[in-house]
Amino acid sequence: MAELKITQAKSAVGGKQYQRDTLRTLGLKRIGDSVTREDRPEVLGMIRTVAHLVTVEEVK
């Protein structure tokens, strides 16, 4: 499976609680944090929830 590098680009302050929870579940705590996750349906759903707060790139 492919790997995805997820980076938090914007703050979650002022966002909904479920969006803040999703960022924490992904492992992102502050702007500039990056994590690598497998390209799985569960992860893609979480990315869709906070798409306006993160940037995603594929890692080979």
N, CA, C and O atoms as a Tripos MOL2 file, in Angstrom:
@<TRIPOS>MOLECULE
protein
  240   239    60     0     0
PROTEIN
NO_CHARGES

@<TRIPOS>ATOM
      1 N           0.8240   -1.1840    0.0000 N.3       1 MET1
      2 CA          0.0000    0.0000    0.0000 C.3       1 MET1
      3 C           0.8710    1.2510    0.0000 C.2       1 MET1
      4 O           2.0150    1.2360    0.4520 O.2       1 MET1
      5 N           0.3050    2.3180   -0.5120 N.am      2 ALA2
      6 CA          1.0190    3.5790   -0.5580 C.3       2 ALA2
      7 C           0.9970    4.2420    0.8160 C.2       2 ALA2
      8 O           0.1270    3.9720    1.6440 O.2       2 ALA2
      9 N           1.9570    5.0980    1.0300 N.am      3 GLU3
     10 CA          2.0370    5.8610    2.2680 C.3       3 GLU3
     11 C           1.6530    7.3080    1.9650 C.2       3 GLU3
     12 O           1.9590    7.8260    0.8920 O.2       3 GLU3
     13 N           0.9890    7.9450    2.9050 N.am      4 LEU4
     14 CA          0.6040    9.3400    2.7640 C.3       4 LEU4
     15 C           1.2810   10.1610    3.8470 C.2       4 LEU4
     16 O           1.2750    9.7790    5.0170 O.2       4 LEU4
     17 N           1.8660   11.2860    3.4620 N.am      5 LYS5
     18 CA          2.4440   12.2200    4.4260 C.3       5 LYS5
     19 C           1.4180   13.3200    4.6340 C.2       5 LYS5
     20 O           1.0670   14.0380    3.6980 O.2       5 LYS5
     21 N           0.9350   13.4490    5.8710 N.am      6 ILE6
     22 CA         -0.0990   14.4060    6.2130 C.3       6 ILE6
     23 C           0.5250   15.4890    7.0760 C.2       6 ILE6
     24 O           1.1300   15.1860    8.1040 O.2       6 ILE6
     25 N           0.3880   16.7390    6.6770 N.am      7 THR7
     26 CA          0.9600   17.8730    7.3980 C.3       7 THR7
     27 C          -0.1470   18.8450    7.7640 C.2       7 THR7
     28 O          -0.9790   19.1990    6.9280 O.2       7 THR7
     29 N          -0.1530   19.2770    9.0260 N.am      8 GLN8
     30 CA         -1.1430   20.2590    9.4530 C.3       8 GLN8
     31 C          -0.7070   21.6350    8.9670 C.2       8 GLN8
     32 O           0.3820   22.1020    9.3000 O.2       8 GLN8
     33 N          -1.5620   22.2820    8.1800 N.am      9 ALA9
     34 CA         -1.2310   23.5730    7.5860 C.3       9 ALA9
     35 C          -1.9390   24.7350    8.2760 C.2       9 ALA9
     36 O          -1.4510   25.8640    8.2380 O.2       9 ALA9
     37 N          -3.0710   24.4740    8.8990 N.am     10 LYS10
     38 CA         -3.8400   25.5260    9.5470 C.3      10 LYS10
     39 C          -4.2190   25.0900   10.9580 C.2      10 LYS10
     40 O          -4.2010   23.9040   11.2870 O.2      10 LYS10
     41 N          -4.5610   26.0710   11.7780 N.am     11 SER11
     42 CA         -4.9250   25.8240   13.1630 C.3      11 SER11
     43 C          -6.3470   25.2820   13.2720 C.2      11 SER11
     44 O          -7.2070   25.5850   12.4440 O.2      11 SER11
     45 N          -6.5780   24.4790   14.3040 N.am     12 ALA12
     46 CA         -7.9100   23.9430   14.5720 C.3      12 ALA12
     47 C          -8.6910   24.8390   15.5190 C.2      12 ALA12
     48 O          -9.8500   24.5530   15.8170 O.2      12 ALA12
     49 N          -8.0820   25.9160   15.9970 N.am     13 VAL13
     50 CA         -8.7710   26.8300   16.8970 C.3      13 VAL13
     51 C          -9.9560   27.4370   16.1560 C.2      13 VAL13
     52 O          -9.8170   27.9210   15.0330 O.2      13 VAL13
     53 N         -11.1080   27.4080   16.7880 N.am     14 GLY14
     54 CA        -12.3110   27.9350   16.1730 C.3      14 GLY14
     55 C         -13.0530   26.8930   15.3580 C.2      14 GLY14
     56 O         -14.1460   27.1570   14.8580 O.2      14 GLY14
     57 N         -12.4640   25.7020   15.2190 N.am     15 GLY15
     58 CA        -13.1170   24.6310   14.4720 C.3      15 GLY15
     59 C         -14.0390   23.8330   15.3640 C.2      15 GLY15
     60 O         -14.1110   24.0650   16.5710 O.2      15 GLY15
     61 N         -14.7330   22.9070   14.7750 N.am     16 LYS16
     62 CA        -15.6400   22.0410   15.5200 C.3      16 LYS16
     63 C         -14.8360   21.0400   16.3440 C.2      16 LYS16
     64 O         -13.6910   20.7300   16.0150 O.2      16 LYS16
     65 N         -15.4410   20.5410   17.4090 N.am     17 GLN17
     66 CA        -14.7590   19.5930   18.2850 C.3      17 GLN17
     67 C         -14.3820   18.3210   17.5300 C.2      17 GLN17
     68 O         -13.2960   17.7830   17.7450 O.2      17 GLN17
     69 N         -15.2580   17.8290   16.6480 N.am     18 TYR18
     70 CA        -14.9490   16.6010   15.9200 C.3      18 TYR18
     71 C         -13.7560   16.7860   14.9820 C.2      18 TYR18
     72 O         -13.0370   15.8270   14.7020 O.2      18 TYR18
     73 N         -13.5390   18.0050   14.4950 N.am     19 GLN19
     74 CA        -12.3760   18.2580   13.6450 C.3      19 GLN19
     75 C         -11.1010   18.2410   14.4750 C.2      19 GLN19
     76 O         -10.0840   17.7070   14.0340 O.2      19 GLN19
     77 N         -11.1450   18.8200   15.6770 N.am     20 ARG20
     78 CA         -9.9860   18.7850   16.5710 C.3      20 ARG20
     79 C          -9.6730   17.3500   16.9810 C.2      20 ARG20
     80 O          -8.5100   16.9550   17.0550 O.2      20 ARG20
     81 N         -10.7230   16.5740   17.2460 N.am     21 ASP21
     82 CA        -10.5360   15.1720   17.6120 C.3      21 ASP21
     83 C          -9.9140   14.3810   16.4600 C.2      21 ASP21
     84 O          -9.0630   13.5190   16.6850 O.2      21 ASP21
     85 N         -10.3310   14.6690   15.2460 N.am     22 THR22
     86 CA         -9.7910   13.9740   14.0750 C.3      22 THR22
     87 C          -8.3080   14.2850   13.8970 C.2      22 THR22
     88 O          -7.5200   13.3910   13.5880 O.2      22 THR22
     89 N          -7.9240   15.5440   14.0890 N.am     23 LEU23
     90 CA         -6.5010   15.8950   13.9930 C.3      23 LEU23
     91 C          -5.6930   15.1350   15.0350 C.2      23 LEU23
     92 O          -4.6130   14.6280   14.7320 O.2      23 LEU23
     93 N          -6.2050   15.0510   16.2610 N.am     24 ARG24
     94 CA         -5.5060   14.3160   17.3160 C.3      24 ARG24
     95 C          -5.3930   12.8380   16.9770 C.2      24 ARG24
     96 O          -4.3530   12.2250   17.2170 O.2      24 ARG24
     97 N          -6.4540   12.2600   16.4190 N.am     25 THR25
     98 CA         -6.4470   10.8450   16.0350 C.3      25 THR25
     99 C          -5.4030   10.5850   14.9570 C.2      25 THR25
    100 O          -4.7550    9.5380   14.9480 O.2      25 THR25
    101 N          -5.2470   11.5430   14.0490 N.am     26 LEU26
    102 CA         -4.2140   11.4040   13.0150 C.3      26 LEU26
    103 C          -2.8140   11.5720   13.5990 C.2      26 LEU26
    104 O          -1.8340   11.1450   12.9880 O.2      26 LEU26
    105 N          -2.7100   12.1850   14.7660 N.am     27 GLY27
    106 CA         -1.4100   12.3860   15.4050 C.3      27 GLY27
    107 C          -0.8510   13.7740   15.2030 C.2      27 GLY27
    108 O           0.3470   13.9900   15.3820 O.2      27 GLY27
    109 N          -1.6990   14.7250   14.8320 N.am     28 LEU28
    110 CA         -1.2690   16.0970   14.5890 C.3      28 LEU28
    111 C          -1.6530   16.9700   15.7710 C.2      28 LEU28
    112 O          -2.8010   16.9550   16.2150 O.2      28 LEU28
    113 N          -0.6870   17.7330   16.2840 N.am     29 LYS29
    114 CA         -0.9390   18.5590   17.4620 C.3      29 LYS29
    115 C          -0.8000   20.0480   17.1870 C.2      29 LYS29
    116 O          -1.4760   20.8550   17.8250 O.2      29 LYS29
    117 N           0.0550   20.4260   16.2580 N.am     30 ARG30
    118 CA          0.2710   21.8520   15.9940 C.3      30 ARG30
    119 C           0.6020   22.0540   14.5190 C.2      30 ARG30
    120 O           0.9030   21.1040   13.7950 O.2      30 ARG30
    121 N           0.5400   23.3030   14.0960 N.am     31 ILE31
    122 CA          0.8420   23.6440   12.7050 C.3      31 ILE31
    123 C           2.2760   23.2290   12.3910 C.2      31 ILE31
    124 O           3.1960   23.5090   13.1590 O.2      31 ILE31
    125 N           2.4540   22.5650   11.2650 N.am     32 GLY32
    126 CA          3.7780   22.1280   10.8440 C.3      32 GLY32
    127 C           4.0700   20.6790   11.1860 C.2      32 GLY32
    128 O           5.0180   20.1050   10.6490 O.2      32 GLY32
    129 N           3.2790   20.0670   12.0660 N.am     33 ASP33
    130 CA          3.4630   18.6560   12.3980 C.3      33 ASP33
    131 C           3.1450   17.7990   11.1810 C.2      33 ASP33
    132 O           2.2190   18.0950   10.4260 O.2      33 ASP33
    133 N           3.9240   16.7270   10.9970 N.am     34 SER34
    134 CA          3.6900   15.7910    9.9030 C.3      34 SER34
    135 C           3.6710   14.3690   10.4340 C.2      34 SER34
    136 O           4.3920   14.0240   11.3700 O.2      34 SER34
    137 N           2.8360   13.5570    9.8190 N.am     35 VAL35
    138 CA          2.7760   12.1330   10.1380 C.3      35 VAL35
    139 C           2.6920   11.3640    8.8270 C.2      35 VAL35
    140 O           2.2710   11.8980    7.8010 O.2      35 VAL35
    141 N           3.0980   10.1010    8.8800 N.am     36 THR36
    142 CA          2.9900    9.2240    7.7250 C.3      36 THR36
    143 C           2.0140    8.1190    8.0720 C.2      36 THR36
    144 O           2.1690    7.4440    9.0900 O.2      36 THR36
    145 N           1.0200    7.9320    7.2420 N.am     37 ARG37
    146 CA         -0.0080    6.9190    7.4600 C.3      37 ARG37
    147 C          -0.2070    6.1110    6.1860 C.2      37 ARG37
    148 O           0.0770    6.5850    5.0860 O.2      37 ARG37
    149 N          -0.7020    4.8720    6.3460 N.am     38 GLU38
    150 CA         -1.0260    4.0440    5.1900 C.3      38 GLU38
    151 C          -2.2470    4.6060    4.4720 C.2      38 GLU38
    152 O          -3.1170    5.2290    5.0810 O.2      38 GLU38
    153 N          -2.2910    4.3730    3.1810 N.am     39 ASP39
    154 CA         -3.4150    4.8070    2.3530 C.3      39 ASP39
    155 C          -4.5560    3.8120    2.5470 C.2      39 ASP39
    156 O          -4.7060    2.8690    1.7700 O.2      39 ASP39
    157 N          -5.3580    4.0290    3.5890 N.am     40 ARG40
    158 CA         -6.4680    3.1450    3.9310 C.3      40 ARG40
    159 C          -7.7620    3.9490    3.9360 C.2      40 ARG40
    160 O          -7.7310    5.1680    4.1030 O.2      40 ARG40
    161 N          -8.8980    3.2810    3.7550 N.am     41 PRO41
    162 CA        -10.1790    3.9930    3.7290 C.3      41 PRO41
    163 C         -10.4490    4.7940    5.0060 C.2      41 PRO41
    164 O         -11.0130    5.8860    4.9430 O.2      41 PRO41
    165 N         -10.0500    4.2580    6.1590 N.am     42 GLU42
    166 CA        -10.2840    4.9570    7.4230 C.3      42 GLU42
    167 C          -9.5050    6.2720    7.4600 C.2      42 GLU42
    168 O         -10.0270    7.3020    7.8870 O.2      42 GLU42
    169 N          -8.2690    6.2260    7.0150 N.am     43 VAL43
    170 CA         -7.4090    7.4120    7.0200 C.3      43 VAL43
    171 C          -7.9120    8.4210    5.9990 C.2      43 VAL43
    172 O          -7.9190    9.6220    6.2680 O.2      43 VAL43
    173 N          -8.3290    7.9490    4.8390 N.am     44 LEU44
    174 CA         -8.8490    8.8640    3.8160 C.3      44 LEU44
    175 C         -10.1050    9.5760    4.2980 C.2      44 LEU44
    176 O         -10.3080   10.7470    3.9770 O.2      44 LEU44
    177 N         -10.9480    8.8940    5.0600 N.am     45 GLY45
    178 CA        -12.1350    9.5230    5.6260 C.3      45 GLY45
    179 C         -11.7700   10.6120    6.6170 C.2      45 GLY45
    180 O         -12.3920   11.6740    6.6380 O.2      45 GLY45
    181 N         -10.7440   10.3460    7.4520 N.am     46 MET46
    182 CA        -10.3050   11.3570    8.4080 C.3      46 MET46
    183 C          -9.7200   12.5650    7.6790 C.2      46 MET46
    184 O          -9.9460   13.7080    8.0780 O.2      46 MET46
    185 N          -8.9710   12.3080    6.6120 N.am     47 ILE47
    186 CA         -8.3910   13.4060    5.8270 C.3      47 ILE47
    187 C          -9.4970   14.2520    5.2120 C.2      47 ILE47
    188 O          -9.4010   15.4790    5.1860 O.2      47 ILE47
    189 N         -10.5550   13.5990    4.7160 N.am     48 ARG48
    190 CA        -11.6660   14.3370    4.1310 C.3      48 ARG48
    191 C         -12.3300   15.2510    5.1580 C.2      48 ARG48
    192 O         -12.7870   16.3450    4.8240 O.2      48 ARG48
    193 N         -12.3790   14.7940    6.4050 N.am     49 THR49
    194 CA        -13.0130   15.5800    7.4640 C.3      49 THR49
    195 C         -12.2560   16.8780    7.7340 C.2      49 THR49
    196 O         -12.8700   17.9060    8.0200 O.2      49 THR49
    197 N         -10.9310   16.8350    7.6450 N.am     50 VAL50
    198 CA        -10.1150   18.0150    7.9660 C.3      50 VAL50
    199 C          -9.2980   18.4760    6.7600 C.2      50 VAL50
    200 O          -8.1970   19.0050    6.9160 O.2      50 VAL50
    201 N          -9.8330   18.2780    5.5690 N.am     51 ALA51
    202 CA         -9.1030   18.5900    4.3370 C.3      51 ALA51
    203 C          -8.6960   20.0580    4.2560 C.2      51 ALA51
    204 O          -7.6800   20.3830    3.6410 O.2      51 ALA51
    205 N          -9.4720   20.9450    4.8650 N.am     52 HIS52
    206 CA         -9.1740   22.3720    4.8190 C.3      52 HIS52
    207 C          -8.0630   22.7610    5.8040 C.2      52 HIS52
    208 O          -7.5940   23.8990    5.7870 O.2      52 HIS52
    209 N          -7.6420   21.8230    6.6580 N.am     53 LEU53
    210 CA         -6.6220   22.1100    7.6610 C.3      53 LEU53
    211 C          -5.2820   21.4190    7.3740 C.2      53 LEU53
    212 O          -4.2720   21.7480    7.9980 O.2      53 LEU53
    213 N          -5.2680   20.4780    6.4470 N.am     54 VAL54
    214 CA         -4.0660   19.6830    6.2050 C.3      54 VAL54
    215 C          -3.6820   19.6890    4.7310 C.2      54 VAL54
    216 O          -4.4890   20.0020    3.8560 O.2      54 VAL54
    217 N          -2.4100   19.3290    4.4840 N.am     55 THR55
    218 CA         -1.9540   19.0590    3.1240 C.3      55 THR55
    219 C          -1.5020   17.6060    3.0990 C.2      55 THR55
    220 O          -0.9570   17.0960    4.0780 O.2      55 THR55
    221 N          -1.7330   16.9480    1.9730 N.am     56 VAL56
    222 CA         -1.4310   15.5240    1.8590 C.3      56 VAL56
    223 C          -0.5760   15.3060    0.6190 C.2      56 VAL56
    224 O          -0.8530   15.8460   -0.4520 O.2      56 VAL56
    225 N           0.4790   14.4950    0.7870 N.am     57 GLU57
    226 CA          1.2960   14.1050   -0.3570 C.3      57 GLU57
    227 C           1.6300   12.6290   -0.2490 C.2      57 GLU57
    228 O           1.7380   12.0800    0.8470 O.2      57 GLU57
    229 N           1.7910   12.0010   -1.3920 N.am     58 GLU58
    230 CA          2.0830   10.5730   -1.4300 C.3      58 GLU58
    231 C           3.5870   10.3560   -1.2830 C.2      58 GLU58
    232 O           4.3890   11.0210   -1.9390 O.2      58 GLU58
    233 N           3.9530    9.4260   -0.4220 N.am     59 VAL59
    234 CA          5.3540    9.0790   -0.1920 C.3      59 VAL59
    235 C           5.6060    7.7590   -0.8940 C.2      59 VAL59
    236 O           4.8160    6.8230   -0.7670 O.2      59 VAL59
    237 N           6.6970    7.6780   -1.6310 N.am     60 LYS60
    238 CA          6.9930    6.4430   -2.3650 C.3      60 LYS60
    239 C           7.8490    5.5120   -1.5810 C.2      60 LYS60
    240 O           8.1860    4.4290   -2.0620 O.2      60 LYS60
@<TRIPOS>BOND
     1     1     2 1
     2     2     3 1
     3     3     4 2
     4     3     5 am
     5     5     6 1
     6     6     7 1
     7     7     8 2
     8     7     9 am
     9     9    10 1
    10    10    11 1
    11    11    12 2
    12    11    13 am
    13    13    14 1
    14    14    15 1
    15    15    16 2
    16    15    17 am
    17    17    18 1
    18    18    19 1
    19    19    20 2
    20    19    21 am
    21    21    22 1
    22    22    23 1
    23    23    24 2
    24    23    25 am
    25    25    26 1
    26    26    27 1
    27    27    28 2
    28    27    29 am
    29    29    30 1
    30    30    31 1
    31    31    32 2
    32    31    33 am
    33    33    34 1
    34    34    35 1
    35    35    36 2
    36    35    37 am
    37    37    38 1
    38    38    39 1
    39    39    40 2
    40    39    41 am
    41    41    42 1
    42    42    43 1
    43    43    44 2
    44    43    45 am
    45    45    46 1
    46    46    47 1
    47    47    48 2
    48    47    49 am
    49    49    50 1
    50    50    51 1
    51    51    52 2
    52    51    53 am
    53    53    54 1
    54    54    55 1
    55    55    56 2
    56    55    57 am
    57    57    58 1
    58    58    59 1
    59    59    60 2
    60    59    61 am
    61    61    62 1
    62    62    63 1
    63    63    64 2
    64    63    65 am
    65    65    66 1
    66    66    67 1
    67    67    68 2
    68    67    69 am
    69    69    70 1
    70    70    71 1
    71    71    72 2
    72    71    73 am
    73    73    74 1
    74    74    75 1
    75    75    76 2
    76    75    77 am
    77    77    78 1
    78    78    79 1
    79    79    80 2
    80    79    81 am
    81    81    82 1
    82    82    83 1
    83    83    84 2
    84    83    85 am
    85    85    86 1
    86    86    87 1
    87    87    88 2
    88    87    89 am
    89    89    90 1
    90    90    91 1
    91    91    92 2
    92    91    93 am
    93    93    94 1
    94    94    95 1
    95    95    96 2
    96    95    97 am
    97    97    98 1
    98    98    99 1
    99    99   100 2
   100    99   101 am
   101   101   102 1
   102   102   103 1
   103   103   104 2
   104   103   105 am
   105   105   106 1
   106   106   107 1
   107   107   108 2
   108   107   109 am
   109   109   110 1
   110   110   111 1
   111   111   112 2
   112   111   113 am
   113   113   114 1
   114   114   115 1
   115   115   116 2
   116   115   117 am
   117   117   118 1
   118   118   119 1
   119   119   120 2
   120   119   121 am
   121   121   122 1
   122   122   123 1
   123   123   124 2
   124   123   125 am
   125   125   126 1
   126   126   127 1
   127   127   128 2
   128   127   129 am
   129   129   130 1
   130   130   131 1
   131   131   132 2
   132   131   133 am
   133   133   134 1
   134   134   135 1
   135   135   136 2
   136   135   137 am
   137   137   138 1
   138   138   139 1
   139   139   140 2
   140   139   141 am
   141   141   142 1
   142   142   143 1
   143   143   144 2
   144   143   145 am
   145   145   146 1
   146   146   147 1
   147   147   148 2
   148   147   149 am
   149   149   150 1
   150   150   151 1
   151   151   152 2
   152   151   153 am
   153   153   154 1
   154   154   155 1
   155   155   156 2
   156   155   157 am
   157   157   158 1
   158   158   159 1
   159   159   160 2
   160   159   161 am
   161   161   162 1
   162   162   163 1
   163   163   164 2
   164   163   165 am
   165   165   166 1
   166   166   167 1
   167   167   168 2
   168   167   169 am
   169   169   170 1
   170   170   171 1
   171   171   172 2
   172   171   173 am
   173   173   174 1
   174   174   175 1
   175   175   176 2
   176   175   177 am
   177   177   178 1
   178   178   179 1
   179   179   180 2
   180   179   181 am
   181   181   182 1
   182   182   183 1
   183   183   184 2
   184   183   185 am
   185   185   186 1
   186   186   187 1
   187   187   188 2
   188   187   189 am
   189   189   190 1
   190   190   191 1
   191   191   192 2
   192   191   193 am
   193   193   194 1
   194   194   195 1
   195   195   196 2
   196   195   197 am
   197   197   198 1
   198   198   199 1
   199   199   200 2
   200   199   201 am
   201   201   202 1
   202   202   203 1
   203   203   204 2
   204   203   205 am
   205   205   206 1
   206   206   207 1
   207   207   208 2
   208   207   209 am
   209   209   210 1
   210   210   211 1
   211   211   212 2
   212   211   213 am
   213   213   214 1
   214   214   215 1
   215   215   216 2
   216   215   217 am
   217   217   218 1
   218   218   219 1
   219   219   220 2
   220   219   221 am
   221   221   222 1
   222   222   223 1
   223   223   224 2
   224   223   225 am
   225   225   226 1
   226   226   227 1
   227   227   228 2
   228   227   229 am
   229   229   230 1
   230   230   231 1
   231   231   232 2
   232   231   233 am
   233   233   234 1
   234   234   235 1
   235   235   236 2
   236   235   237 am
   237   237   238 1
   238   238   239 1
   239   239   240 2
@<TRIPOS>SUBSTRUCTURE
     1 MET1         2 RESIDUE 1 A MET
     2 ALA2         6 RESIDUE 1 A ALA
     3 GLU3        10 RESIDUE 1 A GLU
     4 LEU4        14 RESIDUE 1 A LEU
     5 LYS5        18 RESIDUE 1 A LYS
     6 ILE6        22 RESIDUE 1 A ILE
     7 THR7        26 RESIDUE 1 A THR
     8 GLN8        30 RESIDUE 1 A GLN
     9 ALA9        34 RESIDUE 1 A ALA
    10 LYS10       38 RESIDUE 1 A LYS
    11 SER11       42 RESIDUE 1 A SER
    12 ALA12       46 RESIDUE 1 A ALA
    13 VAL13       50 RESIDUE 1 A VAL
    14 GLY14       54 RESIDUE 1 A GLY
    15 GLY15       58 RESIDUE 1 A GLY
    16 LYS16       62 RESIDUE 1 A LYS
    17 GLN17       66 RESIDUE 1 A GLN
    18 TYR18       70 RESIDUE 1 A TYR
    19 GLN19       74 RESIDUE 1 A GLN
    20 ARG20       78 RESIDUE 1 A ARG
    21 ASP21       82 RESIDUE 1 A ASP
    22 THR22       86 RESIDUE 1 A THR
    23 LEU23       90 RESIDUE 1 A LEU
    24 ARG24       94 RESIDUE 1 A ARG
    25 THR25       98 RESIDUE 1 A THR
    26 LEU26      102 RESIDUE 1 A LEU
    27 GLY27      106 RESIDUE 1 A GLY
    28 LEU28      110 RESIDUE 1 A LEU
    29 LYS29      114 RESIDUE 1 A LYS
    30 ARG30      118 RESIDUE 1 A ARG
    31 ILE31      122 RESIDUE 1 A ILE
    32 GLY32      126 RESIDUE 1 A GLY
    33 ASP33      130 RESIDUE 1 A ASP
    34 SER34      134 RESIDUE 1 A SER
    35 VAL35      138 RESIDUE 1 A VAL
    36 THR36      142 RESIDUE 1 A THR
    37 ARG37      146 RESIDUE 1 A ARG
    38 GLU38      150 RESIDUE 1 A GLU
    39 ASP39      154 RESIDUE 1 A ASP
    40 ARG40      158 RESIDUE 1 A ARG
    41 PRO41      162 RESIDUE 1 A PRO
    42 GLU42      166 RESIDUE 1 A GLU
    43 VAL43      170 RESIDUE 1 A VAL
    44 LEU44      174 RESIDUE 1 A LEU
    45 GLY45      178 RESIDUE 1 A GLY
    46 MET46      182 RESIDUE 1 A MET
    47 ILE47      186 RESIDUE 1 A ILE
    48 ARG48      190 RESIDUE 1 A ARG
    49 THR49      194 RESIDUE 1 A THR
    50 VAL50      198 RESIDUE 1 A VAL
    51 ALA51      202 RESIDUE 1 A ALA
    52 HIS52      206 RESIDUE 1 A HIS
    53 LEU53      210 RESIDUE 1 A LEU
    54 VAL54      214 RESIDUE 1 A VAL
    55 THR55      218 RESIDUE 1 A THR
    56 VAL56      222 RESIDUE 1 A VAL
    57 GLU57      226 RESIDUE 1 A GLU
    58 GLU58      230 RESIDUE 1 A GLU
    59 VAL59      234 RESIDUE 1 A VAL
    60 LYS60      238 RESIDUE 1 A LYS
